[in-house]
Protein backbone atom coordinates (compact mmCIF):
# COMPACT_ATOMS: atom_id res chain seq x y z
CA UNK A 1 0.00 0.00 0.00
CA UNK A 2 1.39 3.36 -1.02
CA UNK A 3 1.62 6.15 1.53
CA UNK A 4 1.23 8.74 -1.26
CA UNK A 5 -2.31 9.69 -2.26
CA UNK A 6 -3.26 12.04 -5.09
CA UNK A 7 -6.57 13.83 -4.56
CA UNK A 8 -8.58 14.20 -7.78
CA UNK A 9 -10.24 17.66 -7.79
CA UNK A 10 -12.75 16.47 -10.43
CA UNK A 11 -13.64 12.91 -9.44
CA UNK A 12 -15.68 10.86 -11.89
CA UNK A 13 -17.33 8.52 -9.35
CA UNK A 14 -20.72 9.26 -7.80
CA UNK A 15 -20.62 11.54 -4.74
CA UNK A 16 -22.51 11.12 -1.50
CA UNK A 17 -25.31 13.70 -1.64
CA UNK A 18 -26.85 15.44 1.37
CA UNK A 19 -28.71 18.52 2.56
CA UNK A 20 -28.18 20.87 5.50
CA UNK A 21 -29.41 19.53 8.82
CA UNK A 22 -32.59 21.45 9.77
CA UNK A 23 -31.05 22.63 13.05
CA UNK A 24 -28.06 24.10 11.14
CA UNK A 25 -29.91 25.69 8.19
CA UNK A 26 -30.04 29.49 8.36
CA UNK A 27 -31.18 30.42 4.83
CA UNK A 28 -31.54 29.03 1.33
CA UNK A 29 -31.66 25.35 0.43
CA UNK A 30 -28.01 24.30 0.04
CA UNK A 31 -27.17 20.80 -1.16
CA UNK A 32 -23.86 19.08 -0.64
CA UNK A 33 -21.79 16.54 -2.58
CA UNK A 34 -18.89 14.67 -1.00
CA UNK A 35 -16.33 12.63 -2.90
CA UNK A 36 -14.44 10.88 -0.08
CA UNK A 37 -11.05 9.83 -1.45
CA UNK A 38 -8.98 8.65 1.49
CA UNK A 39 -9.12 7.88 5.18
CA UNK A 40 -6.44 6.91 7.65
CA UNK A 41 -5.86 6.29 11.33
CA UNK A 42 -9.05 4.26 11.74
CA UNK A 43 -11.14 6.90 9.97
CA UNK A 44 -10.03 9.84 12.09
CA UNK A 45 -8.24 11.49 9.13
CA UNK A 46 -10.37 11.99 6.01
CA UNK A 47 -9.59 13.62 2.68
CA UNK A 48 -11.67 14.35 -0.38
CA UNK A 49 -13.61 16.91 -2.37
CA UNK A 50 -16.77 18.65 -1.16
CA UNK A 51 -19.19 20.88 -3.04
CA UNK A 52 -22.04 23.09 -1.81
CA UNK A 53 -24.68 25.18 -3.55
CA UNK A 54 -25.57 28.67 -2.25
CA UNK A 55 -27.07 28.99 1.20
CA UNK A 56 -26.19 29.71 4.80
CA UNK A 57 -25.59 27.20 7.60
CA UNK A 58 -24.16 26.98 11.12
CA UNK A 59 -20.68 25.46 11.11
CA UNK A 60 -19.73 23.67 14.32
CA UNK A 61 -16.40 21.82 14.29
CA UNK A 62 -16.54 20.23 17.73
CA UNK A 63 -13.33 18.20 18.09
CA UNK A 64 -12.58 18.30 14.34
CA UNK A 65 -9.67 20.17 12.72
CA UNK A 66 -10.34 20.95 9.04
CA UNK A 67 -8.00 22.23 6.33
CA UNK A 68 -9.76 23.53 3.19
CA UNK A 69 -8.45 24.58 -0.22
CA UNK A 70 -11.04 26.31 -2.41
CA UNK A 71 -11.03 25.05 -6.01
CA UNK A 72 -13.98 27.14 -7.25
CA UNK A 73 -16.68 29.43 -5.94
CA UNK A 74 -16.94 32.01 -3.17
CA UNK A 75 -17.79 31.60 0.50
CA UNK A 76 -17.93 33.82 3.55
CA UNK A 77 -17.11 32.50 7.03
CA UNK A 78 -18.04 34.42 10.14
CA UNK A 79 -16.78 33.02 13.42
CA UNK A 80 -19.13 33.70 16.34
CA UNK A 81 -18.17 37.14 17.64
CA UNK A 82 -15.90 37.81 14.65
CA UNK A 83 -15.92 39.62 11.33
CA UNK A 84 -16.82 37.93 8.00
CA UNK A 85 -13.89 36.55 5.97
CA UNK A 86 -14.31 35.83 2.24
CA UNK A 87 -12.54 32.92 0.53
CA UNK A 88 -12.48 32.15 -3.19
CA UNK A 89 -10.73 29.86 -5.67
CA UNK A 90 -7.07 29.46 -4.76
CA UNK A 91 -7.51 30.33 -1.07
CA UNK A 92 -6.78 27.93 1.79
CA UNK A 93 -7.79 28.08 5.45
CA UNK A 94 -8.09 26.03 8.62
CA UNK A 95 -11.04 25.73 10.99
CA UNK A 96 -9.68 24.58 14.34
CA UNK A 97 -11.47 22.39 16.89
CA UNK A 98 -14.11 24.41 18.71
CA UNK A 99 -14.86 26.68 15.71
CA UNK A 100 -18.47 27.87 15.65
CA UNK A 101 -19.87 30.28 13.13
CA UNK A 102 -21.77 30.84 9.90
CA UNK A 103 -20.77 29.32 6.55
CA UNK A 104 -22.33 31.26 3.67
CA UNK A 105 -21.88 29.87 0.18
CA UNK A 106 -22.18 32.84 -2.18
CA UNK A 107 -21.29 30.98 -5.41
CA UNK A 108 -21.32 27.17 -5.63
CA UNK A 109 -18.10 26.13 -3.93
CA UNK A 110 -15.85 23.11 -4.43
CA UNK A 111 -13.03 22.44 -2.02
CA UNK A 112 -10.43 19.85 -1.14
CA UNK A 113 -10.71 19.02 2.54
CA UNK A 114 -8.63 17.23 5.15
CA UNK A 115 -10.35 16.59 8.48
CA UNK A 116 -8.72 15.24 11.62
CA UNK A 117 -11.03 14.20 14.43
CA UNK A 118 -9.41 13.70 17.72
Rosetta silent file (secondary structure, phi, psi, omega in degrees, C-alpha in Angstrom):
SEQUENCE: XXXXXXXXXXXXXXXXXXXXXXXXXXXXXXXXXXXXXXXXXXXXXXXXXXXXXXXXXXXXXXXXXXXXXXXXXXXXXXXXXXXXXXXXXXXXXXXXXXXXXXXXXXXXXXXXXXXXXX
SCORE:     score description
SCORE:     0.000 S_00000001
   1 L     0.000  128.307  179.708    0.000    0.000    0.000 S_00000001
   2 L   -76.297  145.385  175.145    1.385    3.365   -1.020 S_00000001
   3 L   -98.061   13.120  175.608    1.619    6.150    1.534 S_00000001
   4 L  -113.432  127.401 -178.124    1.232    8.741   -1.255 S_00000001
   5 L  -129.548  121.774  174.641   -2.314    9.690   -2.257 S_00000001
   6 L   -89.030  131.213  178.070   -3.262   12.036   -5.087 S_00000001
   7 L   -97.506  120.629 -179.375   -6.573   13.829   -4.560 S_00000001
   8 L   -81.581  116.073 -178.419   -8.581   14.202   -7.778 S_00000001
   9 L   -72.258  -15.724  179.395  -10.243   17.660   -7.789 S_00000001
  10 L  -129.506   65.983 -175.569  -12.751   16.473  -10.434 S_00000001
  11 L   -63.571  148.481 -178.114  -13.641   12.913   -9.441 S_00000001
  12 L   -99.966   -7.690  177.975  -15.685   10.855  -11.886 S_00000001
  13 L   -84.461  162.317 -176.934  -17.329    8.517   -9.352 S_00000001
  14 L   -68.364  133.587  178.518  -20.722    9.263   -7.797 S_00000001
  15 L   -82.779  163.570  167.163  -20.620   11.539   -4.740 S_00000001
  16 E   -80.230  129.720 -178.461  -22.510   11.120   -1.499 S_00000001
  17 E  -108.776  142.658  179.987  -25.310   13.705   -1.638 S_00000001
  18 E  -153.424  172.760  177.531  -26.850   15.438    1.371 S_00000001
  19 E  -124.009  167.316  177.139  -28.710   18.525    2.562 S_00000001
  20 L   -65.654  139.343  174.031  -28.175   20.865    5.503 S_00000001
  21 L   -63.544  138.072 -177.316  -29.410   19.531    8.820 S_00000001
  22 L   -53.358  -37.664 -178.147  -32.591   21.448    9.767 S_00000001
  23 L   -74.699   -9.262  178.226  -31.045   22.629   13.048 S_00000001
  24 L  -108.976  -12.210 -178.454  -28.062   24.096   11.142 S_00000001
  25 E   -72.431  127.758  176.705  -29.909   25.685    8.194 S_00000001
  26 E  -104.208  -49.792  179.219  -30.042   29.488    8.361 S_00000001
  27 E  -155.771  159.382 -179.417  -31.178   30.420    4.835 S_00000001
  28 E    78.785 -165.449  179.855  -31.536   29.031    1.330 S_00000001
  29 L  -140.581   61.078 -175.546  -31.659   25.346    0.426 S_00000001
  30 L   -65.802  144.325  172.460  -28.014   24.296    0.043 S_00000001
  31 E  -120.509  152.895 -173.579  -27.170   20.803   -1.155 S_00000001
  32 E  -125.263  145.931  172.944  -23.857   19.076   -0.643 S_00000001
  33 E  -127.328  134.360  179.545  -21.791   16.539   -2.579 S_00000001
  34 E  -127.207  123.633  174.338  -18.888   14.672   -0.997 S_00000001
  35 E  -108.558   86.678  178.727  -16.326   12.629   -2.896 S_00000001
  36 E   -67.396  130.383 -174.962  -14.439   10.883   -0.080 S_00000001
  37 E  -121.761  -15.904  178.275  -11.053    9.833   -1.449 S_00000001
  38 E  -163.686  149.264  169.531   -8.981    8.649    1.486 S_00000001
  39 E  -144.348  152.810 -176.959   -9.122    7.879    5.177 S_00000001
  40 E  -147.137  173.383  178.398   -6.443    6.911    7.645 S_00000001
  41 L    48.617   55.101  177.661   -5.860    6.291   11.329 S_00000001
  42 L    57.011   36.806  176.600   -9.048    4.262   11.743 S_00000001
  43 L    80.939    7.742  179.121  -11.140    6.897    9.967 S_00000001
  44 L   -85.662  -14.197  175.852  -10.032    9.838   12.093 S_00000001
  45 E  -120.312  120.230 -176.500   -8.239   11.486    9.128 S_00000001
  46 E  -128.848  142.178 -178.303  -10.375   11.987    6.014 S_00000001
  47 E  -136.753  144.050  177.180   -9.588   13.615    2.684 S_00000001
  48 E   175.952 -158.735  179.985  -11.674   14.350   -0.380 S_00000001
  49 E  -122.830  138.517 -178.238  -13.606   16.913   -2.366 S_00000001
  50 E  -131.944  142.989 -179.205  -16.768   18.651   -1.165 S_00000001
  51 E  -134.496  142.012  178.311  -19.189   20.885   -3.042 S_00000001
  52 E  -138.188  141.555  173.995  -22.036   23.092   -1.809 S_00000001
  53 L   -87.890  165.665 -175.536  -24.679   25.180   -3.552 S_00000001
  54 L   -55.899  143.713  179.243  -25.570   28.669   -2.249 S_00000001
  55 E   158.290  179.226 -175.126  -27.069   28.993    1.201 S_00000001
  56 E  -133.891  129.245 -178.863  -26.190   29.714    4.804 S_00000001
  57 E  -137.453  161.113  170.936  -25.589   27.202    7.603 S_00000001
  58 E   -78.643  133.479  175.191  -24.157   26.981   11.115 S_00000001
  59 E  -110.903  121.967 -178.870  -20.679   25.462   11.107 S_00000001
  60 E  -131.280  110.842 -174.809  -19.735   23.669   14.321 S_00000001
  61 L   -81.835  -24.599 -177.406  -16.402   21.825   14.292 S_00000001
  62 L    59.464 -123.867 -179.789  -16.543   20.227   17.733 S_00000001
  63 L   -94.272   11.156 -175.294  -13.328   18.198   18.095 S_00000001
  64 E   -95.592  133.648  171.358  -12.584   18.301   14.345 S_00000001
  65 E   -98.000  132.433  178.835   -9.674   20.168   12.718 S_00000001
  66 E  -134.096  125.959  170.880  -10.344   20.951    9.038 S_00000001
  67 E   -98.945  134.924  179.243   -8.004   22.230    6.328 S_00000001
  68 E  -129.529  139.632  171.250   -9.761   23.528    3.188 S_00000001
  69 E  -125.830  117.462 -176.649   -8.449   24.581   -0.224 S_00000001
  70 E   -77.844  123.109  178.099  -11.042   26.308   -2.413 S_00000001
  71 E   -91.244  -37.473  178.571  -11.035   25.053   -6.005 S_00000001
  72 E  -156.204  157.998  176.485  -13.976   27.141   -7.253 S_00000001
  73 E    94.062 -176.579 -178.067  -16.681   29.430   -5.938 S_00000001
  74 E  -139.736  133.325  175.189  -16.936   32.009   -3.174 S_00000001
  75 E  -131.071  164.299  173.523  -17.791   31.601    0.505 S_00000001
  76 E  -132.273  125.751  176.509  -17.928   33.820    3.546 S_00000001
  77 E  -110.442  133.889  176.794  -17.111   32.498    7.026 S_00000001
  78 E  -128.550  107.629  176.490  -18.043   34.415   10.142 S_00000001
  79 E   -69.211  142.248  177.715  -16.775   33.021   13.420 S_00000001
  80 L   -49.916  125.347  179.814  -19.127   33.698   16.340 S_00000001
  81 L    82.292    0.678 -177.246  -18.173   37.143   17.639 S_00000001
  82 L  -112.524 -175.785  179.284  -15.899   37.808   14.647 S_00000001
  83 L   -96.856  150.323  177.838  -15.924   39.620   11.330 S_00000001
  84 L   -62.429  142.268  175.429  -16.821   37.928    7.997 S_00000001
  85 E  -125.891  129.441 -178.959  -13.895   36.548    5.968 S_00000001
  86 E   -99.169  135.146  175.781  -14.311   35.833    2.238 S_00000001
  87 E  -125.938  143.302  179.838  -12.544   32.920    0.532 S_00000001
  88 E  -141.325  178.508 -177.474  -12.481   32.154   -3.189 S_00000001
  89 L   -45.649  129.306  179.605  -10.733   29.857   -5.669 S_00000001
  90 L    98.800  -16.877 -179.183   -7.074   29.462   -4.764 S_00000001
  91 L   -85.433  152.079  175.932   -7.509   30.327   -1.072 S_00000001
  92 E  -131.396  149.965  178.075   -6.780   27.933    1.794 S_00000001
  93 E  -157.494  168.442  178.842   -7.794   28.084    5.449 S_00000001
  94 E  -127.045  135.059  168.036   -8.093   26.034    8.625 S_00000001
  95 E  -107.616  118.287 -175.474  -11.036   25.731   10.994 S_00000001
  96 L   -85.964  160.329  176.333   -9.677   24.583   14.339 S_00000001
  97 L   -51.748  137.962 -178.701  -11.466   22.395   16.894 S_00000001
  98 L    93.930   -9.756  179.607  -14.110   24.413   18.711 S_00000001
  99 L   -59.328  133.859  172.015  -14.863   26.682   15.713 S_00000001
 100 E  -137.598  135.251  179.201  -18.471   27.870   15.648 S_00000001
 101 E   178.124 -160.741 -178.000  -19.872   30.277   13.127 S_00000001
 102 E  -114.276  128.908  174.558  -21.766   30.839    9.902 S_00000001
 103 E  -105.133  115.743  177.984  -20.770   29.316    6.545 S_00000001
 104 E  -115.248  116.308  175.105  -22.333   31.259    3.667 S_00000001
 105 E   -88.317  115.248 -178.184  -21.884   29.869    0.179 S_00000001
 106 E   -88.288  -47.140  173.544  -22.178   32.839   -2.176 S_00000001
 107 E  -125.463  140.196 -178.250  -21.286   30.979   -5.412 S_00000001
 108 E   -39.982  126.363 -173.584  -21.317   27.174   -5.625 S_00000001
 109 E  -111.314  144.290  171.231  -18.099   26.130   -3.932 S_00000001
 110 E  -130.697  131.913 -177.771  -15.852   23.115   -4.433 S_00000001
 111 E  -138.202  154.351  165.375  -13.027   22.441   -2.017 S_00000001
 112 E   -91.438  134.288  179.722  -10.426   19.852   -1.141 S_00000001
 113 E  -125.251  151.366  168.491  -10.709   19.025    2.540 S_00000001
 114 E  -133.025  118.459  176.394   -8.633   17.228    5.148 S_00000001
 115 E  -112.750  143.767  175.874  -10.345   16.586    8.479 S_00000001
 116 E  -129.328  117.265  179.500   -8.719   15.239   11.620 S_00000001
 117 E  -105.564  128.938 -173.798  -11.027   14.199   14.425 S_00000001
 118 L  -137.213    0.000    0.000   -9.414   13.699   17.724 S_00000001
